[in-house]
Amino acid sequence: MALSPDISALSSAKSSSSSSSNTAASSQCQSAALDDDAETGGSVDKHKITAELATPASSTPSSDTDNPIADLLPKTVTPVHYDIHLRPDIDSGKVTGSVCVDAIVNTSTTTVTLHAKTIVIECATVLARASADSLVSRDITYDSDMETATIRLPAALEPGPVQIIIEFTGVLSDSMYGLYRSKYRDRQGQLASMLVTQFQAKCARMAFPCWDEPAIKAEFTLALTVPSSHTALSNMPVRHTAEGLGSCGLKTVFFERSPRMSTYLLAIVSGELDYVEGVSMSGPLVAETGKRQPIVCRIYTAPADTEKVQFSLETAVKVLERLVDMFDVAYPLPKLDLVAVPELEAGGMENWGLVLFRTVRLFITKQTSLWIRQKAVYVIAHELSHQWFGNLVTMAWWDDLWLNEGFATWIGIYITDQMYPEWKRWDQFAIEDRQAALSADSLRSSHPIQVTIKGSADIDQVFDSITYYKGCALIRMLSAHLGIDVFMDGVRQYLRTHQYGTATTKDLWHALESASGEQVSELMHSWTTEVGYPVVTVTDDFESGTMSLQQNRYLHSGHVSEDEDRVVWWVPLAIISSTTTKTVHTTLQTRHGSMEIPGGSTATWVKLNTSNAGLYRVCYSPEALRRLGVAISKGSLSTVDVVGILNDMVALVISGYLRTSVLLDMIESFKSVGEYVVWQIIGVFLEGMHLTWADRSEIVRVKIKELSRSIFGPKAAALGWKHRPEDGPLVARLRAISIPRAAWAGEPAVIAQACDLFTDFYENPDCKPFQHDFTASVFEIAVRNGPPENHARVKEMYEHSHRWNLSEDHRMAALGAMSCSPDKNVVWEALEYAMTDHVLPQDLNIVIGFMVTANYHSKHILWRWFSQNYQRVVDRLGECSALLGHVVGTVIGDFASEEMAATIETWFADKHTTAFDRTLPQSLEFIRVRAAWYSRDNENVSEWFSRNG
């Protein structure tokens, strides 16, 4: 599943990951994969699988961290196969259904306990194969906290196979969980509802009674009764359809039997849909030809939208073939469908054979910005990699979620980089995803990658930057250490050994040990089971050519207690110096170490963590930083190494390892690098400073803006607004960074040009006078700096986007720009508008995200609105929705004073915070980190600006 909601994609489109809420001290740390004889792939041997299930292994998750799990179901009965028939009524929102479960009774019992939420079991009948008698029960008890139903039987069930037949009723959800209704435009262009499922992580129980745990895999056969005009989709192909049921205009669609899989991967979509189709040579190998069988890939959309997904279809076909080549395992199902869903809680969902995406992720047209196009390729690769890594082999319990999401993030970036090397996707990872993980993991309120899941309420909150991005960074570090070929050999062993089953982190380490001969479990143990990561402090002596190293846990607060600093990590040291032609590889596995600088006393500079592959920060001495600054100015370091130095300096300034003036002094050196990634970090750092100082010192606030204008104004002027034939994608990104940052800093020429371009576009919809990459920036600048009527104009463009031929991402940019006005009444109006039916619940955070980045004072208006309308927000998003946690993080994340932290903490004290009880302490900690930064360096910053004008 792709992390969501992804306002970063849109904010990046307007100012390239622009928001000050995405600084190194950002509050947005909360909150949106991978067989010859082993190749059972596309033609599943159902008899073999069923035979294995007749004597199932224990489904108790084997947690590497040995944590007690309170909410697991009893193991007395284990399902083998579900035969489900659902009859949803879209108009009334009611569902009737039945499920016949082939199961194994493991120990004698008079009860059957399974998961059920918002479901009423009318009757349960149990048939024991060893007996002609049936047991009928209407004695059902429910536990709302555990989300279970217990069927009490009149006699005991003895060990052996049974059938459990359950008749039940339920409801269609409107919360984007379970089986729910999503608004879309039908074939007549009318607003209608389609049926969609979102079962991850624990919502299959909202659609039918089941054993809703990832380790309790079973096969599924599904029948779905829907309107005759609908196209019904599920994981497997349609077997047959019974048309014309009575006079109600309904049909029942019967799907083929699935392979063994977890309940959260079962999926349903039903609506008036059209599709585009392609073929991927990704099926099992044909012995006679040595070629793979074709797999039909389709993308389904609302009827009017099929022309928007051709790029995404071509991408999916190519990605699927690359994944098969990488894993040497055939795509495991007979078809692959992707569906563009208007209302989806996450950016994407990897249901086996029926992968769902938000429309903005699949609707890629000529009008789409480069940033969104890149994001689409990555998300498609991420979700399709799950068809192997997560679906074919599934984590045994949610404490190993990183096995799914960390790997899918890594493979998504890896494949995107292979397909489009000119995008330099790993450079982008270094400044965004890796930084998000390091930033979140620098808090006391962080958690290990293998996180304790004490109960169901904890599950949704581990879909965060630690799981996704730290997990990805660790895989990148390990694959770089082992070598990509050896690493992938281990991955292939892992998939072949555990296919159609479950696995743990230890299982992956064992496969990699077998492939590499290294003690991977020992090397990686602390990285996955302990919270945090190290900073390596370098004490250098260039005269003698030596350096001493010391590793300690890094915290944003800068204050690490002895108990917090007890872990010693395995740290891969990749070192270069002014004299090296190759990277020197060694490791630091103790608290202290010393070594010769490569080149000895002849070296004029030294750089650790070459290529940024290691998950740690490096703190250099002032003299070493001065020498590195000279090397950067001379172009002696690669872009990714410059990014590593700059990112580490930003973090070390915020935590107090370095004074802010040290980094301000080096900005000139960093400006000498022409790559957008470096300029983006500079801009984010200055916005972070502004965020921290703006409410405390008007003089410094103005000085920060002036410094930003002196940096980005000339760059914007040099690059201009028009794309030149010689410009590549990275120059386009640099232009898309520089222009909005110059406008944010108050550059008059840029502001005037943006406002004029906006007016021209508004008045002449058929003639867009600027590049697509500027659309979000132009909208924001025009509302923030232009005449008041521009607010009404972007609202009109959002509501009637077809007139201006806006792509989906630019329609969302128009929505976000509505909240960018400096007028507090207009901002309040935009927030109220976001709570109407004009705006999908999932898009509320887009309005809020644009609002807090456009004007620093808007966060105060937002907090007042949020605190007055909290219950409305909860009702709209759902009390347990991950979306609520993302919104809370955005609302409170940009404050920078201890007083405001205390106010927020007190306000939430009597609130139900289950959906964000990780996000809330993380956000509060970030606020206090900023407050400490200001208190520690206010005088230092003021003096620097006095010296430097």
Residue, then its C-alpha position, 0 to 999 in steps of 0.5 A: m500500500a502506498l503511503s497516503p494522503d500524499i500532499s507531498a506530491l502536490s506540494s512538490a509540484k508547486s515548490s518541489s517538496s516545498s512545504s516548510s512542514n517537510t523540513a528536517a524537523s517536519s511534523q509529517c513523519q506519520s502521516a500511503a515486492l516481489d520460479d522452472d520447478a519453483e515456478t508455480g506462478g500463473s497456473v496454481d496447483k489447487h490440489k497441492i495447496t488444498a492438500e497442504l491445508a488439510t494439516p495446516a501449520s500453526s498460524t501463530p505469527s512468529s515474531d522476531t521480537d517475541n512480543p505478546i500479541a493480545d488480539l490473535l484469534p484462538k487456534t481451535v479452528t482454521p479456515v481452508h477455503y471461503d465460498i462467499h456470496l455478497r448481495p450489496d444494495i447500493d441505494s440502501g447501503k445494506v448488504t446480505g451475504s453468506v459464507c461457507v467455510d471449509a475449515i479444520v478443527n484443531t482441538s475439540t471445541t464448542t465455540v467458533t470465534l472469528h472476526a466480525k465488525t458492523i456485521v450481524i450473523e443471523c445463523a450459523t450451521v456447522l457440518a462435520r464431515a465425519s458425521a451426518d448431523s449438523l449443528v445449528s446455532r443462533d447463539i452469537t456473542y460479539d466483542s466490539d473491542m476485539e471485533t469478534a463474533t463467537i458462535r456457541l454450538p449445542a455440541a462439541l466439534e471434534p478435530g477434523p474437517v468441517q463446513i461452517i455456513i454463515e448467513f449474515t447482514g452488514v452495511l456498505s461503509d462510507s469511510m473508505y474501509g471495508l466494502y464501501r461506496s465511492k462516488y464517480r461519474d457513470r456512463q451517462g455522466q451522472l454522479a453515482s456510487m461504485l463498490v470498492t473494498q479496502f481490507q488492509a489492514k483489518c477490514a475484511r471483517m467489515a464485509f464478511p465473517c472471517w479469520d482476519e489475520p495475515a498468517i491465516k491464509a485460505e483460498f477464496t471463491l466469490a460470487l457478487t450480485v450487482p446491477s446489470s449495468h456494472t462491471a464486477l471485478s475481483n482478484m480472479p477472472v470471471r468464471h460465469t455470470a447469471e444475468g437477469l435476476g428477477s425484475c430488479g435489474l441485477k446479475t450475479v458474477f461468479f469468480e474463479r477460485s483464488p490461490r491461498m492468500s490473506t484476507y486483507l488481499l481479497a478485493i471487489v470493485s463494481g461500477e460502470l467501467d471501461y478499460v484499456e488493455g495490454v499484454s505483459m509476457s510475465g506468465p509461467l515459462v513455456a517449455e517448448t519455446g522458452k518464453r513466458q505466457p502472456i498476462v492480460c493487463r487492464i486498467y479500468t476507469a469511469p467511462a469518460d476517463t480511459e484516454k487518461v491511463q495509456f501511460s500508466l498501462e504501458t508502465a504497468v506492462k513494462v514493470l510487470e516484466r521487469l519484476v518477473d526478470m528480477f525475481d525469476v518467479a512468474y506472475p502468480l495469477p492469470k490476470l492483472d487489473l488496475v483500477a482508478v478509484p476516486e475515493l481511496e484511503a491510500g495512494g494505492m492498494e496491492n490487492w492480488g490481481l486487482v490493484l487499486f489506485r487513486t485517480v491522480r496516480l493513474f491519470i497521466t496526460k500531456q498536461t501532467s507535471l513531470w513530478i506527478r508522472q515520476k510519482a505514478v511510475y514509482v507507485i505502480a512499481h511499488e504496488l505491483s512488486h507486492q504481488w510477490f513481496g507481500n502477496l505471494v509471501t506475506m509477513a506473518w504478523w503486522d510487526d513485520l510490515w516493513l517486509n512488505e512496505g520497505f521492500a516495495t518502496w525499495i523496488g519501486i525506486y529501483i525499477t523507476d531508476q532503471m526505466y528512467p535513469e535521467w530522473k536520478r530517482w535515488d538522488q530524490f530518495a536521498i532528499e525526501d524519503r530517506q530524510a523523512a525516515l531519518s527525521a522521524d527516527s530522530l525522535r524519542s517517540s519513534h519506534p523500531i522497524q519491527v514494532t510491537i503490535k499489542g492490539s488491532a488499534d496499533i496496526d494502522q499507525v505503523f504504515d508510516s515513514i519508519t516502516y516504508y522509508k527507513g525499511c527501504a533505506l536499510i534494504r538499500m544499505l544491505s544490498a549495497h554491502l552485499g552487492i545487488d546480484v548476491f542480494m537478489d539471489g537471496v531474495r529469490q531463495y526467500l520467495r521460493t521457500h515461502q511462496y503461498g505462505t508467511a515469513t518473518t524478518k529472520d526468514l529473509w536474513h537466513a535466505l540472504e545468509s545462504a546467498s552471501g555467506e555473511q552473518v546478515s542476522e547479526l549485522m542487521h539485528s539492531w537496525t530492525t529491533e532497536v529504535g533510532y540510528p547513529v551519528v558518527t562523529v569524526t575527529d580528524d588530524f590531517e597533518s598526521g593523516t588519521m581520524s578517530l570515529q565515535q558512534n552515538r544515537y542521534l536525536h533531534s533534541g541533541h540530548v541523549s541519555e546513557d540509557e538511550d545510547r546503549v546500542v552499538w550499530w553495525v555501520p558500513l563505512a564507505i570512505i573517499s578522499s581527495t586522493t582516492t580513485k575508489t571507495v574504501h570499504t570498512t565497518l565500524q562495529t564498536r563505539h570508538g574506532s580509528m583509522e588512516i584517512p585514505g591517502g594519509s597526510t596528503a589528503t586535503w579532504v575526507k568524506l564518509n558514507t559515500s553515495n549516502a547508502g548508509l543509514y547514519r549521519v556524519c558530524y565533521s569538525p569545523e576544519a573538515l567542513r571547511r575543506l569539504g566546502v572548498a572541494i564542493s566549490k571545485g566540483s570534486l564531489s558527486t551530487v549525491d555526496v554533496v546532498g549527504i553533507l548538506n542533509d547531515m548539516v541541516a539535521l546537526v544544526i537543528s539538534g545543536y551539534l553545529r551552530t546555524s551560522v556554520l551552515l549559513d556560511m557554507i551556502e555559497s559553496f553549496k550554491s555552486v552545485g547546479e543540481y536541483v536536489v541541492w537547491q531543494i535542500i537549501g530552500v527547505f532549510l531556509e523555510g524551516m528557519h522561517l517557520t521557527w523564527a517567524d512568530r518570534s522575531e520579525i527582524v530575523r523573519v524578514k532577513i530570512k526572506e531577503l536571504s532566500r530572495s538573494i539566492f533564488g531570485p537570480k536563479a529564477a531569472a537565469l532559468g526563466w519560465k520557458h523550457r529550452p530544447e537543451d533542458g533535461p528533466l532535472v533542469a525542469r525540476l530546478r526551474a520548478i523549485s527556483i521560481p516558487r521559492a523566489a515568489w515565496a521570498g517576495e521577488p516582485a518580478v516573479i510574482a508579477q509574471a505568475c499573476d499575469l500568466f494566471t490571468d491569461f490562462y483563466e481568460n484563455p483556457d485553450c491556451k496555457p501560457f506556462q509549462h505544466d510543471f508550474t501550474a500549482s505554483v502559478f495557482e498558489i502565487a496568484v491567490r496569495n499575491g494577486p487580486p482577491e478575485n483570484h480565489a473565486r477563479v481557482k475555485e471555479m477552475y476546480e469545480h469546472s476543471h474540464r473547461w481548462n483541461l486540467s489534469e487530476d493533479h492540477r485540479m487538486a492544485a486548484l483546490g489547494a490554492m483556494s486556501c492560500s489567500p492572506d485574508k483570514n476570512v477567505v482561508w476560513e471559507a476555504l476550510e469550510y468548503a473543504m468540509t462540503d460534498h464538493v471535496l472528497p474526505q481524502d482531499l481535506n489534507i490537500v487544502i490544509g497542506f497548501m494553507v500552512t505552506a502559503n502563509y506562516h500565520s495561517k497555522h494559527i487560523l487553522w488551529r482555531w478552526f480545527s479546535q472549534n470543528y474537531q468533531r466535524v472532522v472526526d465525523r467526516l474522516g472517521e475516528c479510527s481513520a489513518l486520514l485523521g492522523h495525517v490531518v492532525g499532523t498537518v494541523i499542529g506540525d508547523f508550530a515552534s514554541e513550547e507554549m504552543a506545544a503545551t496548549i496542544e497537549t492540554w487540548f488533546a488530553d481528553k480526546h480519543t486519540t487512538a488513530f494518531d497516538r503515534t502522530l501526536p507525540q511525534s508532532l509535539e516533539f518536533i514543535r519542542v525541537r524547533a523551540a529548542w533550536y530557536s532558544r539555542d541559536n537565536e543570538n547566533v542567527s541574529e549576529w550572522f545576519s548583522r555581519n552579512g547584511 
